[in-house]
Amino acid sequence: MIRNCLMCGVELTDDNWSKGWQKCDRKQCKDCRVDTDTASNKTRMYVNGNYIPKTHPLYKSGRYNSFGDAAFSGTYKLDSIKEGYVYVITNKAWPEWVKIGMAIDAEDRLNGYQTSSPMRDFILEHSIASTDRRKSEKEAHTRALPLSLDSKGEWFKLSVEQAITILDNLNEYGYTRATKEANPIPKEDNIQGSLF
């Protein structure tokens, strides 16, 4: 009995018809199967050849060797989130230094630092919500740089009060934020205010 592919009509032989599909009598050649799999699997995720359901928390369509490959390929879901927080974190091991950073969740970021610290001595001094955390962090760094005695990446040698004042005065929305009393020393507040 001659069998033909239901998709393209080619005669099915051992060369172009997979053994598994022969057993279940699925009449589709290997070429059409590849086209069908590619078309229907565009929204599926496979890691190391295993199907990952859409309900998985790290789901991202595509084929990857590991979850790490998925996380660092293209735009991951978290990368597309603009909202978040800009924060000030300190650690008593480095007095006079503050870290000004950004995160989707400042408390979660603090917990991440605590995990790597045996003393669990990082302190979240202050955080502000932002509709564009990257832009706000960049502005905060720009303002902190001339005030700091030294800087190393996101770490600045300045007072906690200065860092809080910087965050409270970010001009993200085109107007000055309502500030909390961040610095009891008027001299530092005046220094901060004179730069903006």
C-alpha positions in Angstrom: 0.0 0.0 0.0 1.4 3.4 -1.0 1.2 6.1 1.6 1.6 9.8 0.9 2.3 12.8 3.1 -0.9 14.6 4.0 0.9 18.0 3.9 2.9 17.9 0.6 1.7 14.6 -1.0 5.2 13.1 -1.4 5.3 9.3 -1.2 6.3 8.2 2.3 9.4 5.8 2.6 11.7 4.7 5.4 14.0 7.5 4.4 11.5 10.4 4.7 9.1 9.0 7.3 10.1 8.6 10.9 9.8 5.2 12.6 7.7 6.6 15.5 5.2 8.2 13.1 5.1 5.0 11.0 4.0 3.1 14.2 1.2 5.5 14.9 0.4 5.8 11.2 0.9 9.6 11.2 1.2 10.4 7.5 3.7 13.3 7.4 7.2 13.4 5.9 10.2 14.6 7.9 10.4 17.8 5.9 6.8 18.8 6.7 7.3 17.7 10.3 10.2 20.2 10.7 8.1 22.9 9.2 5.1 22.1 11.4 7.3 21.8 14.5 8.9 25.1 13.8 5.6 26.9 13.2 3.8 25.4 16.2 6.6 25.6 18.6 7.5 29.3 18.3 5.8 30.0 21.7 7.2 26.9 23.5 10.2 26.7 25.7 12.7 23.8 25.7 15.7 23.5 28.0 18.2 20.8 27.2 15.6 19.2 25.0 12.9 19.1 27.7 9.6 21.0 27.2 9.0 23.7 29.9 5.4 24.6 30.5 4.2 28.2 30.3 3.4 28.1 34.0 7.1 27.8 34.9 8.3 31.0 36.6 11.3 31.3 34.3 9.3 30.6 31.1 10.7 32.3 27.9 9.9 30.9 24.5 12.8 29.3 22.6 15.3 26.5 22.8 18.1 26.7 25.3 20.8 24.5 26.8 20.2 25.8 30.3 18.0 28.2 32.2 21.1 30.4 32.4 21.2 30.6 28.6 17.5 31.6 28.6 18.0 34.3 31.2 20.9 35.9 29.4 19.7 35.6 25.8 17.9 38.6 24.3 15.5 40.5 26.5 14.4 38.6 29.6 11.0 39.5 31.2 12.6 41.4 34.1 14.7 43.5 31.7 11.5 45.0 30.2 10.2 46.3 33.6 11.0 50.0 33.9 9.4 50.6 37.2 11.1 50.0 40.5 13.2 51.7 43.2 16.4 53.6 43.6 17.9 52.9 47.0 20.7 53.8 49.4 22.4 50.8 51.1 25.2 51.0 53.7 27.4 48.5 55.5 29.2 49.2 58.8 32.3 47.4 57.4 32.7 50.4 55.0 32.0 53.5 57.1 31.4 56.7 55.1 30.5 54.8 52.0 27.0 54.4 50.5 25.7 52.4 47.6 23.2 54.1 45.3 21.5 51.5 43.2 18.3 50.4 41.5 16.1 47.3 41.7 12.6 46.2 40.9 12.2 45.6 44.7 14.7 47.3 47.1 13.9 44.9 50.0 14.6 41.9 47.7 17.9 43.5 46.6 18.8 44.0 50.3 18.1 40.3 51.0 20.4 39.4 48.1 23.2 41.4 49.7 22.5 39.8 53.1 22.9 36.4 51.6 26.5 37.1 50.5 27.4 38.7 53.9 28.1 36.4 56.8 27.3 39.2 59.3 24.0 40.2 57.6 25.1 43.8 58.1 23.7 45.7 55.1 21.1 48.3 55.9 18.6 49.7 53.5 18.7 53.4 54.5 16.2 54.8 52.0 14.4 54.0 48.8 12.1 55.9 46.4 9.7 54.5 43.8 10.4 55.3 40.2 8.6 54.9 36.9 12.0 54.5 35.2 14.5 53.1 37.7 17.5 53.1 35.3 17.0 56.8 34.4 16.5 57.7 38.1 19.6 55.8 39.1 21.7 57.5 36.5 20.5 60.9 37.6 21.3 60.0 41.2 24.8 58.9 40.3 25.3 62.1 38.3 24.3 64.2 41.4 26.4 62.1 43.8 29.6 62.2 41.9 30.6 65.8 42.5 29.6 65.5 46.2 31.5 62.3 46.9 35.1 62.3 48.1 35.7 59.1 46.2 33.6 56.6 44.2 33.9 53.0 43.1 31.1 52.1 40.6 27.8 52.5 42.5 29.5 53.1 45.8 30.1 56.7 46.9 32.1 58.2 49.8 29.5 60.6 51.1 27.1 60.8 54.1 23.9 58.8 54.3 22.0 62.1 54.7 23.5 63.5 51.4 22.6 60.3 49.6 19.0 60.4 50.9 18.7 64.1 49.9 19.9 63.2 46.4 17.2 60.5 46.1 14.4 62.7 47.6 15.2 65.5 45.1 15.3 63.5 41.9 13.5 65.3 39.2 12.0 62.2 37.5 8.5 63.7 36.8 9.6 67.2 35.8 9.1 68.6 39.3 10.9 68.4 42.5 9.8 65.6 44.9 8.4 66.5 48.2 11.4 65.9 50.4 11.5 64.4 53.9 13.9 66.0 56.4 16.8 63.9 55.3 19.6 65.9 56.8 19.5 67.7 60.2 22.7 69.6 59.2 21.6 72.7 57.2 25.1 73.2 55.8 25.0 69.9 53.9 21.4 70.6 52.7 22.7 73.9 51.4 25.5 72.2 49.6 23.1 69.8 48.1 20.5 72.4 47.1 23.2 74.7 45.5 24.0 72.0 42.9 20.5 71.6 41.6 
